[in-house]
Amino acid sequence: MRIFIGIMFCLTMISCSQSNYSRFGAIYEKETLSDLPDYSNLNYWAAHPEKKNPSDSIPKNLASSPINNKNVDVFFVYPTSYLDTTMPEGWNAKLNNAKINIYTDYSSILYQASVFNEIGKIYAPRYRQANINAYYPITKEDTTKAIAAFDLAYADVKNAFEYYLAHYNNGRPIIIASHSQGSTHTIRLLKEYFDGKPLENKLVAAYVVGMVIDPAMFENLKACDKPNETGCICAWRTFEQGYEAPFVKKEKFKSMVTNPLSWSSENPVVARNSNEGSILYNFNKVIPNVAGAINHEGVLWTPKPKFFGNFLIKTPNYHIADFNLYYTSIRKNAAVRVTHFLDSKVAH
């Protein structure tokens, strides 16, 4: 099943992306990026504190929340936006594809990365992402090429992170955040750079959303159990209540799952009326009481999201809306964890 297709949010974002290309295409085309990323050049960053970008945006309903904390960094790895299954550029997207870059910036950078702009500086590198087909190889040859595509994409993310550490971090605490393919790469990044490593002491939290995570793969890092816990991982995959995804049934372990409304392993069921705000297809409209949150066997369930036009949702897989459905709650929780992390450092 193509998890990115068939949901209202996705269709609307694609439409907006086409509109945004008409508005910004000429600007993006002038960036003339090469085939190899150069992370000293701001054009190779979808989000960076030294350039104006969609991650700076705040929904009008939340405009009273200032971007005021520059003591923490957020390293964000965006999901797949190379969705053309004919793969016109091969298994990996090219960095100078203006349409893909615009889609990235006005979907995940705007709707996901922006959730963290109140609590820190956001860094989101452009990378040669794998095509969506890499998640669905058919032949043995496809599998080999898909693995190579993910390895190339991860190499870019890794190089960007190393450049960020060497030139931008300056010892500040870090939040790692990602969605979907971004989480595929972030899981590797956490294992290589944080798990049992000195950098783990700088980790406020990791919001690794939209992918299965085997708890056994980490030696030290574990799922967050409390709303203010730090140095841990928040993760969830959202489905309609009652839906048992076939691919989840095949998993041989229960994935990490965090309730993005309670943020507590002791409170695994939260009704939708406790959800202060979702952001769907209109970024500037925060809608309350859209989705609940129920931890269930390694995934997150919600009753069908409640909003005007929800009859258009024809899939029980809400993957693309993992961040959208819980936008306000994530924003507030990140602030709680940052405050606790900074206070604990002062106390010591």
Beta strands, then each sheet from edge to edge (+ up, - down):
strand 1: 45-47
strand 2: 73-77
strand 3: 121-125
strand 4: 174-179
strand 5: 203-209
strand 6: 233-234
strand 7: 238-240
strand 8: 269-270
strand 9: 278-279
strand 10: 286-287
strand 11: 293-296
strand 12: 299-302
sheet 1: 1+ 3- 2- 4- 5- 6-
sheet 2: 7+ 12+ 11- 8+
sheet 3: 9+ 10-
end
